[in-house]
Structure formats: C-alpha cells, structure tokens
Amino acid sequence: ASELSCDAPAGSTANSRRPSRIIDPSELANAVQVSLGQLATDERAKRKAQVQSHEYSDSDSNVGTPRPDRHQKTAHVAYLAEHEMTVKKQSLAAALHLIEPGPKQVLLTWLLSIAIALATALSCAGILMLSARLQAWRLDVVHSIIAMGDSPTFAFMFLLLYALVANLGASLLVVFVSSTAGGSGIPELKAFLNGNGISGLFSVRTWTARSVGLVLTTSSGLFAGTEGPAAHLGAITAHCFAKYAFRFCSERGLLPPMGHRTSCEFVAQGCAIGVASAFGAPVGGILFSLEEATSFWSKNITWRSFVGCMVAAATAKAANAGFKGLPVSGFVEFPDVDAAFEFWEMLPFAITAVCTGVLGALFTYLSEFLILARSSFYSRCGRRWVYTYKITEVLLISTLTITVIFWVPLAFGCRKLQPLAEAGGGEWYVGKMATTVCGEGSYSDVGVLLLSQKEVTIKALFTESFEGGANFRTGPLLVAALLICVLTLLTHGSAVPAGLFIPNILIGACLGRATGQIVQGSSDGHVHAGVYSIIGAVGMLAGYNRMTVTLAMITLEVTQSMRLLLPVTITILISKGIADFLKSESVYDLGVIYHPMGSISLLRAELDEEDLPLLKMLTAHDACSVQVQTLKCEESPAHIMASLMQTCFSGFPLVASSSSNEVVGLILREKLLQALKEHQSAHKGENHPRGQSINLMPYADKTPEVKHWNTPLVRTFRHFSAAGLRHLCLVDEAHRLVGILTRSDLAPLCHSKTRVRAAYEMLVRKREALENQSNNPTDDDCRSATSDTATSQEGSLSDASAASSRMQQGNTWWLG
C-alpha cells in the first residue's frame, strides 16, 4: 500500500504524483500470498490463546440449552477461529483475482464474447429466415386458392386459421411458460441494467418461449417486429454463456466468480449483439445498448461489443445468403444507395418530421391509455380468469388483424400492369408481391402494404420506381399508415412476443412516401420518393422511442449512404423535440413505469447540489430507510427460511460473525432459494436435514460494492447509478456494516414531484438520529463506531437539524 501511494511531498508538480516505482502484478500477488501465510500464523496463535484461556461466548449458543463442558468450549472456539480464517482467505483470494487479470482471463473473456456473437447471430438469423419462409408459404397458399378461381373467403379462412393457431401457441408460451417473453423485452433490459432484478428474465425457458413465439407471431400476419426481441435474445444468450462459463472456470481457478457488475457487462454486450444481428448494423447495435439500455459503460465493454457486433453482423448476413457469400445489406435494406436530394427539399423533410413527431407522441399517449385499461381490467378479474382473458385477447386481435389486412386490399381493388415495353425502369417489387390477392397481370398496392412480409414491404417503400408502371397511391398510403398504427397499438402489450421497430418503420415510411409523392407531383425537378420514406421512418422511430445517435447510425448503416446524414439528423432532432414537448416519456419508459412487477425504479436524473441545496447536508446513511437483515457465512436452513418469510428483501449482507459485523459478501434472494433446494436434495434421505448448517459463501458475491457511511449522498448517487447497482453496503472505518442502500431509497430523488419531500424526510431522520445520539451517548448507534468522523460533521448535522426544524414550523417558502 505504501508503494502504491500517490502522495507527493510539498512543492512537487502534478506530474510527480505517481508511484515511486512500477509494481509488477506477480510481485503484488506474491505479497498477498505472504499476507495469507502471516494471517494463518496469527490466527493459529489467536486460537491457541483462546483455547488456553477457555474463552467462550454464550451469545453463540442456543438459548435454553445446557452450558457445554470444557472440551465442547475448546472445540467451538477452534471452529470459530478456523471459520474466520477461511472467510478471510477467501476474501483475499478474490481480491487477488481482481488485482490484475492475467492473459488466461483476458483470452477466455474474448473467446466467450466471440462465442456469444456467433450463437446470437445464428439464432436471430434462423428466426428471421424461418419466419420469412412461413410467411412466403402462407401467401403462396393464398395465391394458389385465388388462382384456381375459388372464392376469396376460402383464402381468408386459411389465413385466419393459421393466425389463430400460431398466436394461440405464442400466447400459451408467454402465459404459461415465461411471462417475461412477452412484448419487446427492451423495458425489462433497461430495468435490469439499471439495477432492478426481474425473476426469470434470462432463463432458458424465456429464450425458448421468445424464440418460438416470435416465429409464430411474425409469420401469422400480426404487426410485430423482431429487432427489439432480438436484443433480449442476445442478452439471454450472453447471460447464460457467461454464467456457466464463469462457474466452470472459477471452480478451476481460471476466472474469478461472476458478480453483478460482470453480469451487467455481458448483458449489455449481448443486447448490442442482438440489435447488430437483426439490422446488420454493428455500430448501431453498440449505440443502442449505450443510449437506450445501459446506465453505465466502460472501455472494455466498448472493445468487446465492437468485435462481437462485427462478428454477429457478418455471420447474420452470411446466414441470410446461405453462406454463399457476404452480402453488404442485411435483413432491412435500401435498394438505391445513390439516392440524393436537393437543398430546397429540406422544407418538406422538416414538415414530415413535424408530422411524425406529433404522431409518435400520439402513439405514446394511446399506448399509455391501453396499458392502463388492460391493467384496470385484469385487476378487476379474478386471478383464475386472467390467463383466459389474455389468451382470448390475443385471439380477438388476430381475428381483427387478418380481417383488416385481407378485405381492405380487396375493397381498394386491383390495378392492371403495363407491358414491360411501355413501362420504365426499376424492379418489380409491387407487381411481384401483389399476386397474393390479385390475378396474373394485376397488382394491389394496399395488398403489398398490409399482406406482404414486413421487410419486403419496407424495401418496396424505399424504392423509387417499379416495373410494369406499378406505383403506390397517396390515399391508400395514408389509409395503410392509419390501419398499421391502430393494429400495432392493439398488438403491443398483448401476451405475445412483439417488437415495435418494424411496425413503426412501416408507419413512418407510408407517411413519408405519401409526402414525397405529393412533392413529386407539384415539382418539376427530380424527387426520390424513397428518400422521403426513409425520412418518415426515422422521424417515427424518434417520435416513439426518443433515440438520437442510434437512429442516425442505424439509418446510415442500412442505407449505406452518407448523403442522407444531414436530413436524417435534422429529422431526428425535430421529431424528438416535438414528441418530448407533447409527451416526456417514451414507449419504453412507459413499459418500465407500468411494468406488471410494479416495483421497478430507474435512476435517470442527475442530482445537483445547486438545484437542491439540502443535498449538501445529507450523507449516504441518511438515505437508508430499512433495518438491515444480515446473515452469517454458515446458517441453518430454519434461520434462512425465517429470514425469507419475514422479509421481502432481494439481498442480504453476509457478515463474518455477529460480534464483528464485518462484511464478507452479499447474497441475493434467489441464491438463498437455490442453496435451500440443493441442501434439501443433498440430504433427502436424512431424518433431520434442517439441523445442519449451509455454507452460503459459494452462492454469494464475495466482492460486494461498499462505501463509507459518511460519503456525500450526491457522490453515492452517481456511483449507484453509474455502476447499475442493486445494493450498496455502507461500512465504517473497520469495515463493519452500518446500513444498506437500495434503489428504492434513491428513486424518490430522481423525480421532481417527490425530490423535495424525500430530502425533507431524510433530514428528519438525520435530526432524530442526532437527538438520539446526544440523549443516549452510550447507545450502540451505527455512528458510535465513527465518533471522530461524526464530531467533524457536527456543524453540518446542526445545520440539518435547524433546517428540518424550520420546515416543521411551516417555513416552507424555499419549496418554490
């Protein structure tokens, strides 16, 4: 420690504030090993002295049991000393792993990242390709029925039957297999990476339910995207790979045990890889995870995510081409990479951005209304009927969707194609896909918008012209945008896996192309209607999810055209600004706020002492609102079950002993359940398995995040939010536990409506603690162990007491 000290003598420059010599990691590791040996010698001497003096603490024995004899005392003292020695050796060994990762650890981590990228890319590509094959088969059957001259009713019945069967299977998977497989999964990822625990979010059951359900939902004709769920699938793959790899390698000393921070890093990396696989945009995937999902980031995550996203994007593109080459475009492509625009077109681009911004805010308002309506309806229903109603809702939405997307194109009718000699250039996207509801030699533009595969429809909207003189009419484009918006709102929030990226791209592309065709009809110059489709799609995405840099980069990677950077950037700024003005929350924020768990809190705001001067008086311990429930390293199953039944805490600090209260780890609630299950299975044939103790250290995080209790609250908040923590142990100078800080304690400080009241309540608790300490100087308060620090803070405590007294007397003029 003295060698690593950066304290410089007086008069030294800033550049001289460095260690006197470079410390070799192996030398530091040897020093720690020597410390372990010295610790063993000291512990043996301490144990020998305790045995000779017959020291024994009655607090460690059960109440009401007879007093043990001399030999029992000696054995118990020896066991306690040996156990404390083992705990400290484990802590030092864990710290030794964290000093400097060796080449084996770095190599294993990189190999794990590449394996995650390959697995995620192959799974996402398989889901997208299987869904496309099923959609093509479904539309071929419909075309065959119509080509044979049968009534369109038979084709409609086939589409409806397929949709009902597919969505019934998807809803059953979500309702009975894994509830976290529903929706897009992005709100749950944001909650986890912001420090909230969600049960079953990264289980194999969730991956299976989401993968199979996504194929069934997207192939049935519902307006559901795959890009958002792909991020969740990538996160599940990364978490499972990292979990089992770290468990296998840590048992052999190759890697340290995986803690919460490592888990969050791999989940963030998997989220980026999933988006890169779905869009074929590696940089966009990294920015999506950075901007939308995570609350912390580091250079290591950037480097590993960049390589992983590149491998995933290349693998997904190669899989889409049947591994016969490496195409440039991904699953969503822009056919005309040489498209350009004139400067005067910035005005219609801005008008399109305004319209999509308003529509995005309206989409968010209606999503909130439907979420609240569903929640209110299901809360009034009995628990036994909720599952039935959720499945029935999915079937009703499927029936409505198939009815609309089949009969509306027939209502608009079919249009004749011109001979190829009379029609000009382009590719025949519309004419080719319109044969689903029309005969040979005719097409339906509305049928392409509503019935075709979503990625193919987007490519058609981005195209300038088509063979056979086919084109999109402005009126049907607006009608299709309205219908897709309504059907997407109904699908979003139901019990099926469904994303929002692709449906909102469709809505914005329809509006943008309609605007482009209006401008094209009123202008003598060359106007590319596909560029307006891109502008509308980007504006709609910015209006509902409020992302900025991510959307710009994904658009550039998909279009492969730097010429569109300026209009895309301006569109994002205008659309997001208008949507933020009309509705501050995005759709993903609403998914977190109104999550069925009801206890998710995001630390999004940045605390500023200048904004709220009362924060200067508060420390980390002042924010603690609950009594700490601790466990020892070895506990009986009865005590563990009592702690689980009497509390609802998600984490329990582990202490070396009840007397020292020294923090040695942190164990989560699900890990306690796992320990109980494994203990029960291991002692299944015994008569009294509950009488035996369980060693909790293998299930705990041996390096939990800790902070001194007197740390300023603002600094603690920054640490908490930047690291994505769930628990923060507060200790004194002797590393003894004095409190625990959770997200529930800090969440009220993030919102303007509750910030002042939360600070006031903390000040009241601070004043009460000060009064109790002054009235009971011998009381075993958490600050008594640090009386010198508390004395130095006497002035700030007195200020806090006076401030809270003024508030109680009604002097609340500062609230304004």
N, C-alpha and C positions, 0 to 999 in steps of 0.2 A: 504493500500500500504506500509506503514511503517512496519507493522508486517510481510509482505511477503518479505521485502528487504533482500538480501543476502550479503549486505556489511558488512564486518568484520573489527574490529579495527586493527590497525597496530600491526604486530607481531603475529597475530593469524595464526593457521595452516589451511591447506586446508580443513581438516575435520570439522573445526568450522564454515565454510561458509555455514550456514543453517539458517532457521528462528529461532527466539528466542523461539517460541512455535508453536505447531501444530495448524493450523487454522481449525476449524470444518466447513464443507461446509454449514451447516444450519446457523451457525453464520455469515458467509460471505454473505449468501443470505439475512439474516435479515439486515445486514449493507447496502446492496444495496437497500432494501426496504425503510430504513430510509433515504437514499440519495434521493430516489424518492419523499418522502414526503417533504424533505427540498427543493428539486428542485421546487416542486409545490408552496411552500410558497414564494420562491424567485421570481418565475415567476409572481405570483399574485401581489407581491409588485412592480415588474418592470412594469407590465401592468397598475397598478393604477397610478404610477408616470408618465407614458407616457400619460395616459388619462388626468391627471390633467394639464400637460404641453402642451397638444394639439400637441404632436409631430406627424408628418405625413410626409412620404417620397413620393415626386412626382414621383420617379422612379418606384413605384409600380402601378401607374395609367396608363391608356392607353393614348398615345399621341393624342392630339386633342380633348379630352373630357373636358367638363367644370369642373372647380375646385369644389370638393364636399364641402358641408357645414360642420358645426362643428359636428353635430350628425353622419354624414357619416364618418368623420375622426375618431371619437371615436370608432365607430363600427369596422372600418377597423383595427385600432391599436389593439383593443381587439381580433379580429380574428387572426391577425398575431401572437400575443403573445400566444394565445391558441394553434395555429397550431404548433409553435415551441416547445411548451411544450409537445404536443402529440408526435412529432417526437422523442424528446429526451427520453421520457418514453418508446417508442417502442424500441429504440436502447439499453437502459439499460435493458429492459426486455429480449431482445435477448441475451445480454451479460450474463444475469443471468442464462439462459438455458445452456450456454457454460461453466459456471464455473466448474460444476461437474455434470455429468449425474446421475440422480437418478436411483434407482432399477427398476422403471417402464420403463424408457427409455431403459435400458440395456435389460430387458426382452422382450420388444416389438421388439427391433432390432434383438434379437436372434430368436424370433418366425418368424419374417419376413424373415430372412435368411433361416430357415428350410422350410418355405412355398415356397420360390423361388427354393430351391433344389428339392423339390417334384414335383413342376409344370414343371420345366425344364426336369427332368428325365423322367417323364411320356410322355411329348411331344416328346422328342428325341427318346425314345423307341417306341412310336407309329409310328413316321415317318419311322424309320428303319424297323420295323416289317411290316408295310403296304407296303413299297417298296419291301421287300423280298417276300411278298405274291403275289404282282402283277408280279414280275419277275418269280416266280415259275409258276403262271398261264399262263403267256405268253409262257414259254418254254414247258409247258405241251401241250399247243395247237399245237406248232410246232412239238413236238414228235408224237402227235396223227396223224397229217397230214402225216408225213413221214411213220409212222407205217401202215397206210392204203394203202400205195403204191402209193400215189399221187406224182405228180411232185414236186421237191423241190421249184419250182417257186411259188407255192401256199403258202408254208410256208414263203418264202421270202416276198411275198406281204403282208401277215398278219403282220409280224414283221415291215415292212416299214410303213404300215398304222397306226399301234399302235404308232410307234415312231413319225410320223408326227403329229398325233392328240395330243399326250401327250406334245410334245415340242412346238407345236403351243399354247397350253394353258399356258405352263410355260412362253413362251416369251411374250404373251399378258399380263400376270400378271406383269412381270418385266417392260414392256414398258409403260403400261397404268395405272397400279395400284401403283407401287412403284419402282422407278429406283434403289433405294439402296438395293433391294432384289436380284440383280444380283451378280454373282461372288461368292467368298467365304465369303466376309464380313470382313475378317481379316484386310485388309488395312484401311477400314473405322473405325474399332475399334481402331487400332493404332493411327489414326488421332484424334479421339475423346479423347482418354485417354492421348494424348499429347497436348490437349488444343484446338483443332480445332472443330468448330461447323459445323455439317452436317445436313441439314434440313431433317426431316422425317426418320432419322436413327433408332429411337427407337419407332416408331409408331405401332399401332395395325395393320394398313394396311400392313406395312412392314413384320410383323410377319406372317400374313396370306398369303401374296404373297410368302414369302420364304418357309414356311412350305408346302403349296400345290405345289408350283413349284418344290421343292426339291423331293417330292414323284414322280411327273410326270417325271422329268428329269432322276433320278436314275433308275426308273423302265423301261424306254424306251430303255436302252442299251447304252446311251452315257457314256463316261468315265468321270464321275463326282463323287466326294466324298461327304460325309456327315459330316465329322468331323469339317472342317472349318466353314461351315454354322451352325453347332450345337453350336459353340462358339458365333456366332452372335445371334442365337435364345435365348441362355441363357442370353446374355446381354440385349436383348429386354425384356425378362421376368423380369429380376431383375430391370430394369429401370422403367417399368410400375408398378410393385408391389410397389417399393419404392416411386414412385411419388404419387400414390393415397393413400398409407398408410400414408405417411408423411402429405399429405394435410388433410386427415381425422383426424389424431391425433393432428396436430398442431392447428386446429380450436378448439379443446377441451383441449388444454394445455398439452397434453401428450408427444409430441415430438416437438423439435424446427423446424422451416421451413427448408426444404431441400435446401441446397445451391449447388454450383457447385462441391465442394470437396466431399460432401456426395454422389452426383450423380455419380461421377467418381469411388468412392469406391464400390458402388453396381454394377456398370457396370463391373469393374474388377472382382468382385466376381462372377457375372453371366457368364462371359467369362470362368473362371476356371471351374465352374459347368458344362457348356455345353460340354467342352472337356472331363471332367471326365465321363459324361453320355455316350458320344459316344464311348470312348475307354474302359470304365470300369477301369480307372486309376486315382484314386483321387489325388495322389501326382503329377502325370504328369500333371493334369489339373491345379494345383496351379502353378507349374513351368512354364507352357505355358503362363499363364497370367502374371507372373512375368518377364519372359525373353523376350517374344515376343510382348506383347500388351502394358503394362503399362509403364509409365515413373516415377512412384512413388509407394511406398509401405509402409506399416506400420504393426505393430504387431496385431492391431485389424483386419485388412484385412486378415492376415495370419490365425488367430484363427477362424474367421467366415468362411473363404473359406475352411479351412481344414474340419471343421464339415459339411459344405454344400456339399463339394465334396464327402465325405464319404457317406452321406445320398443319394446323387444323384447316385453314382456308384452302391450302394447296391439296390436302387429302380429300376434302369435300368436293372440290371442283373436279379432281381426277375421278372420284367415285361417280359423280354425275355424268361424266363422259365414258363410263365403263372401263376406266383405267387404260384407255387407248390413247391418251394424251393429257395435256394440262391446258384446258381452255382458259381464256382470260376472264370471261364473265362467270358469275355464279348462278344461283337459282333465280335471282331477280336481276334482269339485265336491261340495258338501254341500247337499242339497236343502232342508233345513229350517233356515233361518237364524234362526228364532225359538225354537230349542230351548233349554230351560233345565233346571236341576237343583235338587234340594233339598239343604240342608246335610247332612242325615244320609247322603246318598249319597257323601260323601267317604270313608267307610269302605270300601264296595265298590270305589270308584275306587282306593284305596290297595292293596287286595287284588289288583286287576287289574294295577297297576303292579309289585307284587312278582312276580307270575307271569310277566309279560312280561320283567322284568329277569333272572329265572332262565333263561327260555327264550332270551333274547338272548345270555347268557353261554354257554349250551349250544350255540347256533348258532355262536358264535365258536370254541369248542373243536372242534366237528365240522369246521368249515372248515379249521382248522389241521391236523387229522388227515388230511383229504382232500388238502390241499396237499402235505403230507409224503409221503403214499402215492403221489400222482402223480409227485412228483419222484424218489422212490426207484425207481419202476417205469421211468420214462423213462431214468434214469441207467444202468439195467442193460441197456436195449435198445440195439441198435446205432443209429448216427446215421441210417442209411438207413431204419430201420423206425419212427423216432419219428413222422414225419409220418403214416405209415399208421395207427399206433395212435391218434393224436389224432383223425383223421377217423373211425376206427371207433368210438371212444368217443362221439363226438357222435351217430353213427347209433344206437348202443345206447341212449343216453339219450333220444333222440327216440322210439324204439320203446316204451321203458318208459313215458314220459310219456303218449303217446297211448293206450296200453293202459289206463292207470290212469284218465285223465280221461274215457274213453268208457265203460268197462264198470262202473266203480264207480257212476255215477248210475243205470245200468240195474239194478244189483244192489239199490239202495235203492228203486227203483220210482217210479212217477208218482202224483201226487195230483190229485184232481178239484177243479176250481174251482167256487165257489158262484156262483149267478146274481148279477148286479150289484145287484138289488133287495134281496137278503139280506145282501150284504157291505157293509162300511163303508169309508169314505174312502180317501185315499191314491192313489198312482199304481200302475199295474200293471207294475212293473219285473220281478218274478219271473215272473208269468204270461206276459209277453211273451217273455222270453228262454228260458223252459223248453220252448218248442216245438221245440228242437233235437233232443231225444231222446224227446219225448212227442208224442202226437197233439193234435188240437184239443180244447180244453176241459179240459186237464190240464197239470200243470207238475211240474218236478223241482227242488227247492231245491238238491240236490247238483250237478245239471247246471249251474245258474247259477253256483255257486261254482267249478267246475272247467273248464267248457267256454266260458263267455261271455268276451267281451272284458274285460280286467282292469279298465279304468277304469269300465265299466258295472257290473261286479260290486261294486266299491268303493262306487259310488253307491247300489246296492241295499242294501248292508250299512249304510250311513249313514241309510237311510230308515226311518221309524217303522212305517208300515203300507202295505198294498198292496190293490189292487182284487181282487175275487173271493175274499177271505178267504185269500189266499196268505200264507205266512209261512215263516221258517226254523226248523227244529227244532234243539234244543240238541245232541243226539247227532251228527247229520250235520255241524254246525258244528265240533265238536271233531275229528271224523274228517278233515274237509276241511283244517283247520289243520295236522294232523299230516302229511297227504299233501303239501300245498303246501310244508311245511318240508323234507321229505325230497327232493322233486323240485327245489327251489331249491338245496339244498346240492349236488346232483349237477350241476346246470347251471352253477353258479358255479365258475369255474376251468377249464371246458372251452374248447375252441377256437372259441367263438362270441362275438359282442358281446352282453353281457348285464349289465344293472344289477340292483341289489338293493333299490331303494326300493319299487317297486310290489309285488313278491312279499312283502316283509316287512310292508307295509301290509295286504296281504290276510291274512297270518297273524295279526297283531295284531287286525285288525278281526273276524275269526272268533272269536277268544278273547274279545274284549270284548263282542261281541253275545251270545255264549253266557252270559257273566256277567250281562249286562243282562237277558236273558230269565229267568234263574234268580231275580234280584232282583224282576223284574216279577211272576213267579208267586207269590212269597212276600210281596208287599207290597200294601196296599190303595190306596196313592197312585199318582199318575201317574208312570210311569217311561218315559223315552225310550230305547229300546234302541239307537238310532243314536248317541247321545252316548257310550254305553259302547264302541261300535265305534271311535269316534274316540280315546277314551282308550286302548284296546288297541293301536291302530295307532301312536299316539305313543309308548307305552311300548316297543313292539317296536323301533321305529326308534332310540330312545335306548339300548336294550339292545345293539344290534349295531354302531351307528356312533358312539355316545357323544357326540353333539352335543347342545347345550342350547338356546342362544338361537335358533339357526337353526330348530330344530324348532318351537319355540313360535311364531315369527313366521310360518313357512310354514303352520302349522295355523290361525292366526288369519286369514291372508290367504285360505286355501282355504275355511274355514267362514264367514268374514265375520261372526263373532260374537265380540264382546268378553266375552260372558257366560261363555265357556268358558276364559278366561285362567287363573283360579285352579286348576281341576282339571288343566288341561294342564300348567301349571308344576309342580305337586306331583307329577304322574305322571312327568315327565321327571326330576326330582330323585331320586325313589325308584328308578326303573328304572335310571338311570345309576349311582347309588351301589351298588346290589346287583350290577350287572354288573361294575363296576370292582373290587369286592371279590372276586368269583369269578374274573375274568379281566381283567388290567390292559390288554391290548391290544384294540383294536377290529379288525373285519374288514379295514378299510382299512390299518391298521398291519401286519397280517399280510401283506397284499399287498405292502407295501414291504419287510418283513423277508425274506420268502421269494420275492422277485422273481427271475425267471429270470436277470437280469443278475448277481445275487449281489454287487454292489459298491455298493449304494445305502445311504447313511447319512444319517440325519436328525439335525439338531442341535436337540433338543427341550428338553433340560434347561437350567436357568439356573445358571451357575457362581457359587458363593458362596464368598468367601474365609473366611468364618466357618465354613462347613461343612468346608472342606478348607484349613487354614492354609498348606499347602505351595504353594498357588497364588500367594501373595504373593511368592514368590521367583522366579517364572517370568515370562519375557518372551515376546513373540511369536516371536522367533527360536529360543527353546528348543524350541518345538513342531515346528519343521521337521525332517523325518526323511529327506529325499532330497536328492541333489545336483541343483542347478539346471541345466537344459539350456536354453541361450539360443540365439537366432538373431539375425542381423543383418537390417537392413531389406531388403537385397538378398542373396540366397543362390542358389547354383547348385542345379539340380534334384537332382544327385547328393548334395549335402550334406543337402538336405531329406529325400530318401528314406532316407538313412542314419540321420537322427535319428528318423524314423518307425519304422524297422525295429528299431533298437536300444533304443527306449524304448516305454513304454506310457502316457506322459503324455497328458492330454487338453488341455493348454495349454502354450504356450511363450512366455516373455517375449521381446520384441524390444528390442535394445539398439542405440544409435547406432553404436557401434564396439566392437571387442574391448578396446581400451585404456581407454576411458572407462567402459564398462559402464553407461551411463546409460539408464534405462528410457524407452522412447518408445511402447510399445504391448504388447498381448498378443494372440496369435493362437491360435485353437483348432485342434485336430487335424483336424476336418472341413474347416476353411477351408484348411489346408495341402493336403489332398487335392484340394479344388476348384481351388486355384492350380495344382497339378501337371496336372490334367486340362485346364484352359484353356490352359496353356503348351504342352501336347502338341498340342492341336488347332490352336493358332495357328501352330506350327512343324512341321506334319505333313509337309510336303514337303521339309524341310531334312535335310541329312545328319547333322549333329551338333547337335540341339536341346538336348542336355544341357549343352553347354558355355556356354550363355547363362544369365545370371542372371535371377531372378524378383524383381520388386518386391513385397514382402509387405505393404506399408503399406495398399493398398486393401482387403485382406482382414482386417486386424487391427482390434482395438478400440484406438483412439488415446488413449483416456482410461481406462486400467485403474485399478482400485482399488489404492491403495498405502498403506502405513503404515510408520512408523519401526520399525526392528527392536527397539528397546528399549521399545516400548509394553507395558504390563502385559498379561498373557495374558487376564485376565478381561475387560478392555475390548475387546481384539481379538476375543474370542469373541462378545461382544454385537454388535459391528459385523458380524462374519461372518454370524451367524445372522439378524440383523435385515434385512440387505440381500440375503439369499439368494444369497451369493456362491459361486462355484466355485473361484476362485483369488484370492489376496491377495498382491501383491508387497511384499516388505519391502525398504526402502531406507535409506541413511544420510543424513547431512545434505546431501550433494552429489547426492542423488537417484540414487545408484549402487545397483544391485541387489546385495543380500547374501543373499537367500533368497526362497522362495515357500511360502506356506501353503495347504494344501488341506483339503478336508473329511475326508479320511482321517486327517489329523493330529489333528483335533479331535474326531472321532467317539468315540474311547475315553473322553473326558472326560464324555460325556453319560450313560453307564450306570454304575450303582452298582457293578456287579461288576468293571468294568475301570478305574474312575476312579483309584483309589489306585495301581494298578500303572502306569498311563500317566503319572501325575505323578512317580512314582519314576524311571521311565525318562528323563523329561525332565530331572530333576535330575541324573541320572548323566551325561547328555550335556553338561549345563551345567558340571559339575565337570571333565569331560575337556577341554572347550574352555578352561576357565580354566587347567588344568595345562599344556596345550599352549601357551597364550599366555605363561605365565610361563617355561616352558622355552625357547621359541623367540620371543624378543621381536621378531625381525625377520621372522617368518613372515607371509605375506600372508593373515592371517585376516580374516574378514568384519568383525570388530570393531576391527581395527587402524586403519581409516579413521575410527573414532569413539573414539579412545583417551581423550579427555577425558570422554566420557559413560561409558565403561567404568570409568574411575577413580572417577567419582562413585558407581558401583554396586558398588564393591569390597566394601563391607560386606555387601550382600545376596548377592553371589556367594560370599563366605566362609561366610555362613550356609548357603547352599545346599550348598556343599562339605561342611561339617560335618554337615549333616542327612543327605546321601547316604552319608557315611562311617558314621554311626551305623546307618543302615539296612543297609549291607552287613555290619556287625559283628553283626547279629542283633537289635539293639534295635528290635524292631517292635511294641512294646506299644501304640503310637499307632494301629495298624491297627484296633483295636477301636472 
